Amino acid sequence: MDNENIWQTPLLHVGNYTLVTSQLLTFIVMLVITYIAAKIINKVFHRLTHKDSSMTVAHLYIIGRFAQYSIYVVGFVLAVSALGIDMSKLALMASALGVGIGLGLQGIVNNFVSGLAILLERSLKVGDFIELDTGLTGEVIEIHMRATLIRTNDNVDILIPNAELTNGKVINWTLEESVRRFRIPFGVAYGSDKDVVKKAVLEAASSVRYTLDIEGREPIVWMTGFGDSSLNFTLGVWVTAEQVKRPTALTSDYLWAIDDALRKYKIEIPFPQRDLHIRSNSTQQPLEN
């Protein structure tokens, strides 16, 4: 058998359609080329995000994702065309099977469409720090076709289905601006000089290296109430962008500085106090014989 006959060897015959060796090999090669091209595009855009560019990382990520999806779609269509299948008939068959397939893949399709909505709306971007209804906080690392990868400050990677992010409540700490204000509550003992408390806490805030102190965003101290055993205050402080994503460490740093400042000015930190009343019966009962 010569080479020409090998390439034209029938492998499958269905009705008027016959699949030959050359068509199958072409189909496989085009799928491989499509996969490699998509991976190359992904690496190219990944490298661009680590270089100085007039475009933001978020823009590059979105363009890279859509470029990947486009390559997959075009590559698949070309690969199917190489099989010699009439695309109009394929579309008709796909529409006929669409209802059945849709029911089985409803969740995947929903998450894929939600992922596209997230990329187009830019409601979430790579690098954003978000908080979910469950209290989970973390940084957006990647937005995949089915789910979004969130990395917590404990370096735990969590995949959140895209549909949950579009249908549920999500707090994006860094959507429009990368800086934000934190509120640090604390209390002092009754009888403390409030002006001295304010002075001490503002000094404590300025001693933390990432505190912003610019016009309109200065640290501020509010008196917020009378507690059972303390005067309650709150420190409002704006912080730099890199620290916004570390709320636990941030709170610890400010509480540490506040405690040092209150000790410096000999301001007492309260502790719960309870009065114990002992009731005794002064009338003694006579002993019975």
Secondary structure, 3 states (H helix, E strand, C coil): CCHHHHHCCEEEEECCEEEEHHHHHHHHHHHHHHHHHHHHHHHHHHHHCCCCCCCCHHHHHHHHHHHHHHHHHHHHHHHHHHCCCCHHHHHHHHHHHHHHHHHHCHHHHHHHHHHHHHHHHCCCCCCCEEEECCCCEEEEEEECCCEEEEECCCCCEEEEEHHHHHHCCEEECCCCCCCEEEEEEEEECCCCCHHHHHHHHHHHHHHCCCECCCCCCCCEEEEEEECCCCEEEEEEEEECHHHHCCHHHHHHHHHHHHHHHHHHCCCCCCCCCCCCCCCCCCCCCCCCC
